[in-house]
Amino acid sequence: MILRAATADPTALDRAVAYPADGPVAALTAERIRQELASDRIRPEWIWSAEDEDGELLARALWWGRADSERPVALDCLQVREGVADPAGLAADLLAAGHAAFGKAPGYNISLPRAWRSDPALAAAVAWRREAARRAGLTQEVERLRYEWTPAAGTADPTGRLVFREGTDEEFLDVFARLSRGSLDVNTRQELAVMTEEEFAKDDFAFYLDCPGERSWWRLAHLPDGTLAGMAIPSATPYHRNVGYLGVVPEQRGKGLIDEVLGEITRFHAAAGAGRITATTDTVNVPMAAAFDRAGYEVTEIRLVLEPPPEA
């Protein structure tokens, strides 16, 4: 078995791109891959394949990153040809080869329909991918709802319950730390098991600062008397406007203020002419999911995220 990147020879990239986008788990088409290659979000060195002794491609892995990423951010596509006796084993070897080349183990995002567990073929295809990811070190798992807003849903008018203003980096770092307390977000809870609130806040701040959205979009949320209530960080992906990060500080939770914060982000993007706003939240974060539902956001898919454990 030969495991190699699509930089191995002049034909390797064309052959890897032409690999059939079939099977029950959605995969990128050759046309879409070419578009991502042209935008530098998928690169030849981030496309790995497994070949037999006759040169037949038996498996393919595509990693994705932003145009300015030094290394890939996430595994976007993992396929093994039908008939391979041990798809999980072959896929795990392919992921391990990629991880060794990258010097890290990016997470794996599997996009699925909401009722994926009720489809036997799809559930089986997910099962071997989860096992391959586990063997390759992606042992942490979280299931997220992927939401989408379009102008047809409309926007809620401000109620005056909150006042939004710009803030300094120091103020936002403080709020990031405060919002992490009692969070229902799985990743936040895992990270806080191995780092302090302040360290976590710095990581989150740096992450959103590095996203395509602008730092000038960020807002602190206060009650009319000046009491801090939370923050709203409208953001963006390379494709759409995005909700980014939002939250209410622990002492103000349970009062419906999250609707006000989400409403501010939605109005901000809508005023800029956004035709689509995306968002995600963990399936276990029931209050946040309910807020998205109330705001007219609709679930478009389930995102199964497989990641390495947090580093101490």
GUKOL-566524 format. One record per residue: residue number from 1; residue in three letters; x, y, z of N, C-alpha, C in turn. Coordinates in steps of 0.02 Angstrom, whole numbers. Layout:
BEGIN
<atom NUM,'ALA',<X,Y,Z>,<X,Y,Z>,<X,Y,Z>>
...
***
This chain:
BEGIN
<atom 1,'MET',<42,-60,0>,<0,0,0>,<44,63,0>>
<atom 2,'ILE',<27,110,-42>,<65,173,-46>,<21,230,-22>>
<atom 3,'LEU',<44,266,28>,<9,325,55>,<49,386,35>>
<atom 4,'ARG',<18,433,1>,<56,491,-22>,<12,551,-35>>
<atom 5,'ALA',<44,610,-34>,<9,672,-49>,<4,681,-125>>
<atom 6,'ALA',<-39,725,-146>,<-51,736,-217>,<5,776,-250>>
<atom 7,'THR',<61,784,-215>,<120,816,-243>,<171,764,-268>>
<atom 8,'ALA',<152,700,-263>,<201,646,-275>,<225,643,-347>>
<atom 9,'ASP',<180,655,-396>,<200,654,-466>,<153,699,-505>>
<atom 10,'PRO',<168,714,-568>,<127,762,-606>,<53,742,-613>>
<atom 11,'THR',<38,677,-609>,<-31,655,-619>,<-68,644,-553>>
<atom 12,'ALA',<-33,647,-498>,<-63,629,-433>,<-122,674,-416>>
<atom 13,'LEU',<-115,739,-428>,<-169,785,-410>,<-231,772,-453>>
<atom 14,'ASP',<-223,764,-518>,<-280,752,-561>,<-316,688,-542>>
<atom 15,'ARG',<-278,637,-526>,<-309,573,-508>,<-346,578,-441>>
<atom 16,'ALA',<-317,613,-394>,<-350,621,-329>,<-413,663,-335>>
<atom 17,'VAL',<-410,716,-374>,<-469,759,-383>,<-525,721,-418>>
<atom 18,'ALA',<-508,677,-465>,<-558,641,-504>,<-589,582,-466>>
<atom 19,'TYR',<-565,568,-406>,<-593,513,-367>,<-668,524,-359>>
<atom 20,'PRO',<-709,472,-369>,<-782,481,-368>,<-808,510,-303>>
<atom 21,'ALA',<-852,559,-307>,<-883,588,-248>,<-947,550,-233>>
<atom 22,'ASP',<-940,485,-220>,<-999,443,-209>,<-1002,419,-137>>
<atom 23,'GLY',<-1051,378,-122>,<-1060,352,-54>,<-1112,392,-16>>
<atom 24,'PRO',<-1136,365,40>,<-1189,398,78>,<-1168,461,114>>
<atom 25,'VAL',<-1103,469,130>,<-1079,530,163>,<-1059,579,108>>
<atom 26,'ALA',<-1086,639,112>,<-1074,690,60>,<-1000,704,51>>
<atom 27,'ALA',<-978,710,-12>,<-909,724,-28>,<-906,781,-78>>
<atom 28,'LEU',<-849,814,-81>,<-841,869,-129>,<-834,842,-200>>
<atom 29,'THR',<-866,876,-246>,<-860,858,-317>,<-792,882,-343>>
<atom 30,'ALA',<-773,856,-402>,<-710,877,-432>,<-712,952,-447>>
<atom 31,'GLU',<-768,977,-469>,<-774,1048,-484>,<-764,1090,-422>>
<atom 32,'ARG',<-795,1070,-367>,<-788,1107,-305>,<-716,1105,-279>>
<atom 33,'ILE',<-684,1047,-286>,<-615,1042,-264>,<-570,1089,-304>>
<atom 34,'ARG',<-582,1093,-369>,<-543,1138,-411>,<-553,1211,-389>>
<atom 35,'GLN',<-614,1228,-370>,<-627,1296,-346>,<-589,1310,-281>>
<atom 36,'GLU',<-589,1261,-236>,<-553,1270,-173>,<-478,1272,-183>>
<atom 37,'LEU',<-453,1233,-230>,<-382,1235,-247>,<-363,1305,-274>>
<atom 38,'ALA',<-406,1332,-317>,<-392,1398,-345>,<-392,1452,-292>>
<atom 39,'SER',<-431,1442,-239>,<-435,1491,-184>,<-384,1476,-129>>
<atom 40,'ASP',<-344,1424,-138>,<-292,1406,-90>,<-320,1381,-24>>
<atom 41,'ARG',<-383,1359,-24>,<-413,1331,37>,<-404,1255,41>>
<atom 42,'ILE',<-393,1224,-15>,<-368,1155,-19>,<-305,1159,-61>>
<atom 43,'ARG',<-253,1122,-41>,<-189,1124,-75>,<-166,1053,-91>>
<atom 44,'PRO',<-126,1045,-143>,<-103,977,-161>,<-72,939,-103>>
<atom 45,'GLU',<-34,975,-61>,<-2,941,-4>,<-51,923,51>>
<atom 46,'TRP',<-113,947,46>,<-165,930,94>,<-213,876,67>>
<atom 47,'ILE',<-199,851,8>,<-239,797,-21>,<-196,733,-20>>
<atom 48,'TRP',<-220,683,17>,<-183,620,24>,<-225,562,-3>>
<atom 49,'SER',<-191,514,-32>,<-226,455,-58>,<-187,391,-41>>
<atom 50,'ALA',<-224,336,-43>,<-195,269,-33>,<-203,231,-98>>
<atom 51,'GLU',<-149,203,-123>,<-150,166,-185>,<-124,95,-174>>
<atom 52,'ASP',<-151,47,-214>,<-124,-20,-212>,<-64,-26,-258>>
<atom 53,'GLU',<-37,-86,-263>,<24,-96,-303>,<13,-82,-377>>
<atom 54,'ASP',<-50,-85,-400>,<-65,-72,-470>,<-81,2,-484>>
<atom 55,'GLY',<-76,43,-433>,<-89,114,-442>,<-162,134,-436>>
<atom 56,'GLU',<-206,88,-414>,<-277,104,-406>,<-288,141,-340>>
<atom 57,'LEU',<-324,198,-343>,<-339,236,-282>,<-392,199,-241>>
<atom 58,'LEU',<-375,184,-180>,<-421,149,-136>,<-451,194,-83>>
<atom 59,'ALA',<-419,251,-71>,<-445,297,-20>,<-418,367,-34>>
<atom 60,'ARG',<-456,417,-8>,<-437,487,-18>,<-456,528,43>>
<atom 61,'ALA',<-412,573,63>,<-426,619,118>,<-410,690,95>>
<atom 62,'LEU',<-457,736,106>,<-447,806,88>,<-451,849,151>>
<atom 63,'TRP',<-398,886,163>,<-399,933,219>,<-410,1004,192>>
<atom 64,'TRP',<-440,1045,233>,<-459,1114,214>,<-428,1164,262>>
<atom 65,'GLY',<-415,1224,237>,<-392,1278,280>,<-411,1345,249>>
<atom 66,'ARG',<-399,1399,284>,<-409,1465,255>,<-352,1481,207>>
<atom 67,'ALA',<-362,1530,165>,<-311,1547,115>,<-244,1566,147>>
<atom 68,'ASP',<-247,1593,209>,<-185,1613,242>,<-161,1562,294>>
<atom 69,'SER',<-191,1502,295>,<-173,1452,344>,<-105,1421,328>>
<atom 70,'GLU',<-63,1415,378>,<1,1381,368>,<-8,1306,362>>
<atom 71,'ARG',<-56,1280,402>,<-71,1209,400>,<-147,1201,395>>
<atom 72,'PRO',<-171,1142,375>,<-243,1133,368>,<-279,1141,435>>
<atom 73,'VAL',<-341,1165,430>,<-382,1177,490>,<-423,1115,507>>
<atom 74,'ALA',<-450,1081,456>,<-494,1024,469>,<-494,975,410>>
<atom 75,'LEU',<-507,912,426>,<-519,862,374>,<-589,871,349>>
<atom 76,'ASP',<-596,880,283>,<-660,895,253>,<-692,834,221>>
<atom 77,'CYS',<-652,787,197>,<-678,732,158>,<-635,670,168>>
<atom 78,'LEU',<-666,613,182>,<-630,550,191>,<-670,495,157>>
<atom 79,'GLN',<-639,463,109>,<-674,411,71>,<-630,349,63>>
<atom 80,'VAL',<-661,291,64>,<-628,227,51>,<-670,190,-1>>
<atom 81,'ARG',<-637,162,-50>,<-673,129,-104>,<-714,70,-78>>
<atom 82,'GLU',<-774,62,-104>,<-817,7,-84>,<-783,-59,-99>>
<atom 83,'GLY',<-787,-106,-53>,<-756,-171,-62>,<-692,-180,-23>>
<atom 84,'VAL',<-663,-125,2>,<-603,-131,44>,<-623,-167,109>>
<atom 85,'ALA',<-585,-218,127>,<-604,-261,183>,<-606,-225,249>>
<atom 86,'ASP',<-559,-180,261>,<-555,-144,325>,<-551,-69,312>>
<atom 87,'PRO',<-608,-37,296>,<-606,35,280>,<-580,77,338>>
<atom 88,'ALA',<-598,59,399>,<-575,99,457>,<-499,96,463>>
<atom 89,'GLY',<-470,36,452>,<-398,28,458>,<-360,66,405>>
<atom 90,'LEU',<-383,62,343>,<-350,98,289>,<-356,173,299>>
<atom 91,'ALA',<-416,195,317>,<-426,267,328>,<-384,292,386>>
<atom 92,'ALA',<-377,253,439>,<-336,273,496>,<-263,281,476>>
<atom 93,'ASP',<-238,235,435>,<-169,240,411>,<-160,303,368>>
<atom 94,'LEU',<-210,318,327>,<-206,378,284>,<-206,441,326>>
<atom 95,'LEU',<-249,444,377>,<-250,503,420>,<-185,510,459>>
<atom 96,'ALA',<-158,454,483>,<-95,458,520>,<-38,484,476>>
<atom 97,'ALA',<-38,465,413>,<14,489,367>,<8,565,357>>
<atom 98,'GLY',<-54,588,348>,<-65,660,341>,<-46,698,403>>
<atom 99,'HIS',<-67,672,461>,<-51,706,525>,<24,712,534>>
<atom 100,'ALA',<61,659,517>,<134,661,525>,<164,715,480>>
<atom 101,'ALA',<137,721,419>,<164,772,373>,<147,842,396>>
<atom 102,'PHE',<88,852,426>,<67,919,447>,<98,939,513>>
<atom 103,'GLY',<119,890,553>,<144,905,619>,<89,918,670>>
<atom 104,'LYS',<28,900,653>,<-29,908,698>,<-86,864,672>>
<atom 105,'ALA',<-137,856,713>,<-196,816,694>,<-256,862,691>>
<atom 106,'PRO',<-272,890,632>,<-331,932,626>,<-395,892,642>>
<atom 107,'GLY',<-447,926,664>,<-510,893,676>,<-543,871,612>>
<atom 108,'TYR',<-595,832,618>,<-632,805,561>,<-705,824,568>>
<atom 109,'ASN',<-731,862,519>,<-801,882,519>,<-841,840,469>>
<atom 110,'ILE',<-891,803,494>,<-933,763,451>,<-1002,796,448>>
<atom 111,'SER',<-1022,817,388>,<-1087,850,379>,<-1140,797,364>>
<atom 112,'LEU',<-1195,798,402>,<-1245,745,397>,<-1315,774,399>>
<atom 113,'PRO',<-1364,739,371>,<-1434,760,379>,<-1456,748,452>>
<atom 114,'ARG',<-1508,782,472>,<-1528,780,543>,<-1547,710,565>>
<atom 115,'ALA',<-1577,670,522>,<-1600,603,541>,<-1551,549,517>>
<atom 116,'TRP',<-1486,563,519>,<-1437,517,489>,<-1436,448,524>>
<atom 117,'ARG',<-1453,445,586>,<-1451,381,622>,<-1504,332,598>>
<atom 118,'SER',<-1557,357,566>,<-1611,314,543>,<-1596,283,474>>
<atom 119,'ASP',<-1541,301,443>,<-1521,274,378>,<-1465,224,390>>
<atom 120,'PRO',<-1479,158,383>,<-1428,107,399>,<-1363,115,360>>
<atom 121,'ALA',<-1368,129,295>,<-1307,136,254>,<-1267,196,276>>
<atom 122,'LEU',<-1300,251,291>,<-1265,312,313>,<-1235,302,382>>
<atom 123,'ALA',<-1272,270,427>,<-1247,257,494>,<-1185,213,492>>
<atom 124,'ALA',<-1185,163,447>,<-1126,119,441>,<-1066,157,413>>
<atom 125,'ALA',<-1079,202,365>,<-1024,241,336>,<-995,289,388>>
<atom 126,'VAL',<-1036,315,432>,<-1012,359,485>,<-972,318,536>>
<atom 127,'ALA',<-995,257,550>,<-963,215,601>,<-890,201,585>>
<atom 128,'TRP',<-874,182,522>,<-804,167,508>,<-762,231,506>>
<atom 129,'ARG',<-792,287,488>,<-755,350,490>,<-739,371,562>>
<atom 130,'ARG',<-787,361,607>,<-774,377,677>,<-719,332,705>>
<atom 131,'GLU',<-720,268,686>,<-669,222,711>,<-601,241,683>>
<atom 132,'ALA',<-598,258,619>,<-534,279,589>,<-508,341,624>>
<atom 133,'ALA',<-551,390,637>,<-530,451,671>,<-505,436,741>>
<atom 134,'ARG',<-539,391,776>,<-518,373,844>,<-448,342,843>>
<atom 135,'ARG',<-436,297,796>,<-370,264,791>,<-316,315,774>>
<atom 136,'ALA',<-334,368,738>,<-286,419,718>,<-279,474,769>>
<atom 137,'GLY',<-309,466,828>,<-300,514,883>,<-355,564,891>>
<atom 138,'LEU',<-408,562,850>,<-464,608,857>,<-516,577,902>>
<atom 139,'THR',<-503,579,967>,<-542,541,1016>,<-598,582,1048>>
<atom 140,'GLN',<-599,647,1038>,<-651,690,1067>,<-706,700,1015>>
<atom 141,'GLU',<-768,693,1035>,<-823,697,988>,<-878,744,1014>>
<atom 142,'VAL',<-904,785,969>,<-960,828,985>,<-1005,834,924>>
<atom 143,'GLU',<-1070,835,937>,<-1118,842,883>,<-1149,911,885>>
<atom 144,'ARG',<-1148,945,828>,<-1172,1014,826>,<-1228,1022,776>>
<atom 145,'LEU',<-1272,1070,791>,<-1324,1090,744>,<-1297,1148,702>>
<atom 146,'ARG',<-1304,1141,637>,<-1283,1195,593>,<-1345,1233,571>>
<atom 147,'TYR',<-1348,1297,590>,<-1407,1340,577>,<-1394,1388,519>>
<atom 148,'GLU',<-1448,1412,491>,<-1442,1461,437>,<-1501,1510,440>>
<atom 149,'TRP',<-1486,1573,432>,<-1537,1626,428>,<-1536,1655,358>>
<atom 150,'THR',<-1595,1668,330>,<-1602,1703,266>,<-1649,1762,276>>
<atom 151,'PRO',<-1647,1811,232>,<-1690,1871,241>,<-1764,1855,248>>
<atom 152,'ALA',<-1787,1799,221>,<-1857,1782,228>,<-1879,1775,300>>
<atom 153,'ALA',<-1831,1760,345>,<-1847,1751,416>,<-1858,1818,451>>
<atom 154,'GLY',<-1834,1872,421>,<-1841,1938,452>,<-1797,1947,512>>
<atom 155,'THR',<-1800,2007,541>,<-1760,2023,601>,<-1806,2053,654>>
<atom 156,'ALA',<-1788,2041,716>,<-1826,2069,772>,<-1803,2141,786>>
<atom 157,'ASP',<-1849,2185,802>,<-1832,2254,819>,<-1799,2256,888>>
<atom 158,'PRO',<-1753,2303,899>,<-1723,2311,966>,<-1777,2327,1018>>
<atom 159,'THR',<-1770,2298,1077>,<-1819,2310,1130>,<-1795,2362,1180>>
<atom 160,'GLY',<-1731,2379,1179>,<-1705,2427,1227>,<-1682,2393,1292>>
<atom 161,'ARG',<-1689,2328,1296>,<-1667,2293,1357>,<-1591,2294,1364>>
<atom 162,'LEU',<-1556,2299,1307>,<-1483,2300,1308>,<-1457,2358,1266>>
<atom 163,'VAL',<-1400,2383,1285>,<-1365,2435,1248>,<-1299,2405,1225>>
<atom 164,'PHE',<-1282,2414,1162>,<-1221,2385,1133>,<-1170,2439,1118>>
<atom 165,'ARG',<-1107,2425,1134>,<-1054,2474,1120>,<-990,2437,1104>>
<atom 166,'GLU',<-942,2473,1074>,<-876,2445,1061>,<-838,2437,1127>>
<atom 167,'GLY',<-786,2398,1126>,<-747,2387,1187>,<-674,2377,1172>>
<atom 168,'THR',<-633,2383,1223>,<-561,2373,1216>,<-545,2298,1216>>
<atom 169,'ASP',<-484,2281,1194>,<-464,2211,1195>,<-466,2183,1267>>
<atom 170,'GLU',<-446,2223,1315>,<-445,2201,1384>,<-516,2186,1409>>
<atom 171,'GLU',<-565,2227,1388>,<-634,2215,1408>,<-660,2150,1378>>
<atom 172,'PHE',<-644,2139,1315>,<-668,2077,1283>,<-635,2016,1313>>
<atom 173,'LEU',<-571,2020,1329>,<-537,1964,1361>,<-571,1946,1427>>
<atom 174,'ASP',<-590,1997,1464>,<-624,1985,1528>,<-691,1951,1517>>
<atom 175,'VAL',<-729,1973,1466>,<-795,1944,1454>,<-789,1873,1427>>
<atom 176,'PHE',<-740,1860,1384>,<-728,1791,1361>,<-719,1745,1421>>
<atom 177,'ALA',<-679,1767,1469>,<-667,1726,1529>,<-731,1716,1569>>
<atom 178,'ARG',<-769,1769,1578>,<-830,1764,1618>,<-883,1721,1585>>
<atom 179,'LEU',<-887,1724,1518>,<-937,1684,1483>,<-921,1609,1486>>
<atom 180,'SER',<-857,1592,1495>,<-839,1521,1497>,<-865,1487,1561>>
<atom 181,'ARG',<-881,1525,1612>,<-904,1495,1675>,<-974,1466,1667>>
<atom 182,'GLY',<-981,1403,1680>,<-1046,1370,1675>,<-1069,1359,1603>>
<atom 183,'SER',<-1023,1364,1555>,<-1041,1356,1485>,<-1067,1285,1472>>
<atom 184,'LEU',<-1115,1279,1427>,<-1140,1214,1405>,<-1102,1189,1344>>
<atom 185,'ASP',<-1058,1230,1315>,<-1020,1211,1256>,<-969,1156,1275>>
<atom 186,'VAL',<-971,1101,1239>,<-929,1043,1255>,<-855,1061,1251>>
<atom 187,'ASN',<-835,1094,1197>,<-764,1111,1188>,<-739,1156,1244>>
<atom 188,'THR',<-781,1205,1263>,<-762,1250,1317>,<-749,1212,1382>>
<atom 189,'ARG',<-794,1166,1398>,<-786,1127,1460>,<-724,1083,1458>>
<atom 190,'GLN',<-709,1055,1399>,<-649,1013,1392>,<-586,1056,1399>>
<atom 191,'GLU',<-586,1114,1367>,<-526,1156,1370>,<-514,1181,1441>>
<atom 192,'LEU',<-567,1198,1478>,<-558,1224,1546>,<-534,1170,1594>>
<atom 193,'ALA',<-537,1108,1572>,<-510,1054,1615>,<-434,1053,1614>>
<atom 194,'VAL',<-404,1086,1564>,<-331,1084,1557>,<-299,1153,1555>>
<atom 195,'MET',<-340,1207,1560>,<-312,1275,1559>,<-354,1321,1602>>
<atom 196,'THR',<-328,1379,1618>,<-364,1428,1659>,<-413,1466,1616>>
<atom 197,'GLU',<-460,1501,1648>,<-507,1544,1612>,<-470,1597,1571>>
<atom 198,'GLU',<-418,1624,1599>,<-381,1677,1565>,<-346,1650,1502>>
<atom 199,'GLU',<-318,1590,1508>,<-286,1559,1449>,<-337,1544,1395>>
<atom 200,'PHE',<-394,1518,1418>,<-447,1503,1370>,<-471,1566,1335>>
<atom 201,'ALA',<-479,1620,1373>,<-502,1683,1345>,<-454,1708,1292>>
<atom 202,'LYS',<-389,1703,1304>,<-340,1725,1256>,<-344,1684,1191>>
<atom 203,'ASP',<-354,1618,1198>,<-360,1575,1139>,<-422,1593,1099>>
<atom 204,'ASP',<-479,1603,1133>,<-541,1620,1098>,<-535,1688,1064>>
<atom 205,'PHE',<-507,1736,1099>,<-497,1803,1072>,<-456,1799,1007>>
<atom 206,'ALA',<-400,1762,1010>,<-356,1756,952>,<-392,1721,894>>
<atom 207,'PHE',<-432,1671,910>,<-468,1634,858>,<-515,1680,820>>
<atom 208,'TYR',<-557,1717,856>,<-606,1760,822>,<-573,1820,789>>
<atom 209,'LEU',<-517,1842,816>,<-479,1896,784>,<-452,1873,717>>
<atom 210,'ASP',<-438,1809,711>,<-409,1781,650>,<-462,1762,598>>
<atom 211,'CYS',<-526,1762,617>,<-579,1745,570>,<-588,1801,519>>
<atom 212,'PRO',<-621,1787,462>,<-629,1838,410>,<-667,1901,431>>
<atom 213,'GLY',<-707,1897,484>,<-744,1956,506>,<-697,2010,533>>
<atom 214,'GLU',<-725,2070,543>,<-685,2128,566>,<-688,2136,642>>
<atom 215,'ARG',<-633,2155,671>,<-631,2169,744>,<-679,2227,761>>
<atom 216,'SER',<-690,2274,716>,<-733,2331,729>,<-806,2311,735>>
<atom 217,'TRP',<-824,2249,717>,<-893,2226,722>,<-911,2207,794>>
<atom 218,'TRP',<-863,2193,836>,<-875,2165,902>,<-910,2216,947>>
<atom 219,'ARG',<-957,2191,989>,<-994,2235,1034>,<-1001,2204,1103>>
<atom 220,'LEU',<-994,2245,1154>,<-1012,2227,1222>,<-1085,2243,1233>>
<atom 221,'ALA',<-1119,2204,1274>,<-1190,2215,1289>,<-1199,2234,1362>>
<atom 222,'HIS',<-1236,2288,1373>,<-1248,2313,1441>,<-1322,2324,1453>>
<atom 223,'LEU',<-1342,2317,1516>,<-1409,2340,1535>,<-1410,2416,1531>>
<atom 224,'PRO',<-1469,2446,1527>,<-1472,2519,1522>,<-1436,2556,1579>>
<atom 225,'ASP',<-1429,2523,1638>,<-1395,2556,1694>,<-1320,2548,1692>>
<atom 226,'GLY',<-1294,2516,1638>,<-1222,2508,1630>,<-1195,2441,1653>>
<atom 227,'THR',<-1237,2399,1683>,<-1215,2333,1705>,<-1198,2288,1645>>
<atom 228,'LEU',<-1140,2256,1648>,<-1120,2212,1593>,<-1168,2153,1588>>
<atom 229,'ALA',<-1190,2137,1527>,<-1236,2081,1516>,<-1204,2027,1474>>
<atom 230,'GLY',<-1159,2044,1428>,<-1129,1994,1385>,<-1095,2026,1326>>
<atom 231,'MET',<-1090,1989,1271>,<-1058,2017,1211>,<-1085,1983,1148>>
<atom 232,'ALA',<-1076,2019,1093>,<-1098,1996,1027>,<-1039,2003,980>>
<atom 233,'ILE',<-1018,1948,948>,<-963,1951,900>,<-988,1926,833>>
<atom 234,'PRO',<-1015,1971,791>,<-1030,1951,722>,<-964,1932,687>>
<atom 235,'SER',<-966,1879,648>,<-905,1856,616>,<-920,1835,544>>
<atom 236,'ALA',<-874,1798,514>,<-883,1775,445>,<-841,1714,433>>
<atom 237,'THR',<-860,1675,382>,<-819,1621,356>,<-796,1643,287>>
<atom 238,'PRO',<-756,1603,252>,<-738,1623,184>,<-797,1624,136>>
<atom 239,'TYR',<-855,1599,159>,<-913,1592,114>,<-972,1635,134>>
<atom 240,'HIS',<-984,1645,199>,<-1044,1679,222>,<-1030,1721,284>>
<atom 241,'ARG',<-1076,1768,298>,<-1077,1800,364>,<-1095,1746,415>>
<atom 242,'ASN',<-1071,1755,476>,<-1077,1703,528>,<-1093,1735,595>>
<atom 243,'VAL',<-1130,1700,637>,<-1147,1726,703>,<-1084,1736,745>>
<atom 244,'GLY',<-1036,1692,739>,<-974,1700,777>,<-983,1678,850>>
<atom 245,'TYR',<-977,1726,896>,<-979,1710,968>,<-1028,1757,1002>>
<atom 246,'LEU',<-1068,1729,1047>,<-1114,1770,1086>,<-1126,1737,1152>>
<atom 247,'GLY',<-1145,1777,1201>,<-1159,1749,1266>,<-1181,1801,1316>>
<atom 248,'VAL',<-1208,1775,1371>,<-1231,1817,1427>,<-1192,1795,1489>>
<atom 249,'VAL',<-1168,1843,1528>,<-1129,1827,1588>,<-1172,1788,1637>>
<atom 250,'PRO',<-1142,1745,1679>,<-1181,1700,1722>,<-1235,1734,1764>>
<atom 251,'GLU',<-1219,1793,1792>,<-1267,1826,1837>,<-1327,1855,1801>>
<atom 252,'GLN',<-1325,1857,1734>,<-1382,1884,1696>,<-1418,1831,1655>>
<atom 253,'ARG',<-1398,1769,1663>,<-1430,1715,1624>,<-1500,1699,1650>>
<atom 254,'GLY',<-1540,1670,1607>,<-1607,1650,1627>,<-1659,1705,1621>>
<atom 255,'LYS',<-1640,1762,1590>,<-1685,1819,1584>,<-1705,1833,1512>>
<atom 256,'GLY',<-1686,1788,1466>,<-1703,1798,1396>,<-1659,1847,1360>>
<atom 257,'LEU',<-1603,1867,1390>,<-1559,1917,1358>,<-1521,1889,1298>>
<atom 258,'ILE',<-1514,1823,1295>,<-1480,1794,1237>,<-1516,1810,1172>>
<atom 259,'ASP',<-1583,1817,1175>,<-1621,1836,1116>,<-1601,1906,1092>>
<atom 260,'GLU',<-1588,1951,1140>,<-1568,2019,1123>,<-1499,2020,1090>>
<atom 261,'VAL',<-1453,1978,1116>,<-1386,1976,1089>,<-1386,1947,1019>>
<atom 262,'LEU',<-1422,1891,1010>,<-1427,1861,944>,<-1462,1908,895>>
<atom 263,'GLY',<-1513,1943,918>,<-1547,1990,875>,<-1501,2045,851>>
<atom 264,'GLU',<-1456,2068,893>,<-1409,2121,873>,<-1362,2095,818>>
<atom 265,'ILE',<-1337,2034,826>,<-1292,2006,774>,<-1330,1998,708>>
<atom 266,'THR',<-1391,1972,712>,<-1430,1961,652>,<-1445,2026,616>>
<atom 267,'ARG',<-1465,2078,654>,<-1478,2144,623>,<-1415,2173,592>>
<atom 268,'PHE',<-1358,2163,626>,<-1295,2190,600>,<-1280,2160,531>>
<atom 269,'HIS',<-1284,2094,525>,<-1269,2062,462>,<-1322,2079,409>>
<atom 270,'ALA',<-1385,2080,429>,<-1438,2095,382>,<-1431,2165,354>>
<atom 271,'ALA',<-1411,2213,396>,<-1403,2282,374>,<-1346,2288,323>>
<atom 272,'ALA',<-1298,2241,326>,<-1243,2241,278>,<-1261,2205,214>>
<atom 273,'GLY',<-1324,2181,209>,<-1346,2148,149>,<-1334,2074,146>>
<atom 274,'ALA',<-1321,2042,203>,<-1308,1970,203>,<-1368,1931,177>>
<atom 275,'GLY',<-1356,1887,130>,<-1410,1844,105>,<-1414,1779,143>>
<atom 276,'ARG',<-1365,1767,185>,<-1363,1706,225>,<-1319,1718,285>>
<atom 277,'ILE',<-1341,1694,343>,<-1301,1697,404>,<-1299,1627,432>>
<atom 278,'THR',<-1239,1600,443>,<-1232,1533,470>,<-1214,1535,544>>
<atom 279,'ALA',<-1227,1480,578>,<-1212,1475,649>,<-1211,1402,668>>
<atom 280,'THR',<-1176,1386,722>,<-1177,1318,749>,<-1182,1321,824>>
<atom 281,'THR',<-1211,1268,852>,<-1211,1260,925>,<-1215,1186,940>>
<atom 282,'ASP',<-1187,1165,996>,<-1188,1095,1015>,<-1260,1072,1027>>
<atom 283,'THR',<-1273,1010,1010>,<-1341,983,1021>,<-1360,984,1095>>
<atom 284,'VAL',<-1310,980,1140>,<-1325,980,1212>,<-1340,1051,1237>>
<atom 285,'ASN',<-1325,1102,1198>,<-1337,1171,1219>,<-1409,1189,1200>>
<atom 286,'VAL',<-1456,1161,1235>,<-1527,1169,1219>,<-1549,1242,1222>>
<atom 287,'PRO',<-1529,1282,1272>,<-1551,1352,1273>,<-1528,1392,1211>>
<atom 288,'MET',<-1467,1380,1188>,<-1443,1417,1130>,<-1480,1395,1067>>
<atom 289,'ALA',<-1492,1329,1061>,<-1530,1304,1003>,<-1600,1334,1002>>
<atom 290,'ALA',<-1630,1340,1060>,<-1697,1369,1064>,<-1697,1443,1043>>
<atom 291,'ALA',<-1643,1478,1061>,<-1638,1549,1041>,<-1632,1555,965>>
<atom 292,'PHE',<-1593,1512,934>,<-1589,1513,861>,<-1657,1498,829>>
<atom 293,'ASP',<-1692,1450,858>,<-1759,1433,832>,<-1805,1494,836>>
<atom 294,'ARG',<-1805,1528,892>,<-1849,1586,902>,<-1831,1643,853>>
<atom 295,'ALA',<-1767,1648,835>,<-1744,1702,792>,<-1754,1687,718>>
<atom 296,'GLY',<-1783,1630,702>,<-1796,1613,632>,<-1740,1577,596>>
<atom 297,'TYR',<-1689,1556,634>,<-1637,1516,603>,<-1662,1444,595>>
<atom 298,'GLU',<-1641,1411,542>,<-1663,1343,528>,<-1604,1295,526>>
<atom 299,'VAL',<-1613,1235,553>,<-1561,1184,552>,<-1554,1157,480>>
<atom 300,'THR',<-1494,1161,453>,<-1482,1135,386>,<-1443,1070,386>>
<atom 301,'GLU',<-1408,1056,440>,<-1371,993,444>,<-1347,981,515>>
<atom 302,'ILE',<-1326,919,527>,<-1290,901,587>,<-1216,898,570>>
<atom 303,'ARG',<-1176,926,613>,<-1104,923,603>,<-1072,882,658>>
<atom 304,'LEU',<-1046,824,640>,<-1011,781,688>,<-937,800,686>>
<atom 305,'VAL',<-912,824,742>,<-844,851,746>,<-801,803,788>>
<atom 306,'LEU',<-749,776,758>,<-703,731,791>,<-635,766,797>>
<atom 307,'GLU',<-610,771,858>,<-549,811,870>,<-502,776,917>>
<atom 308,'PRO',<-438,796,918>,<-392,769,968>,<-410,798,1036>>
<atom 309,'PRO',<-391,765,1090>,<-405,791,1157>,<-367,855,1169>>
<atom 310,'PRO',<-393,899,1213>,<-357,962,1228>,<-288,946,1258>>
<atom 311,'GLU',<-239,989,1242>,<-172,979,1268>,<-166,1015,1335>>
<atom 312,'ALA',<-137,981,1383>,<-128,1011,1449>,<-75,1066,1445>>
***
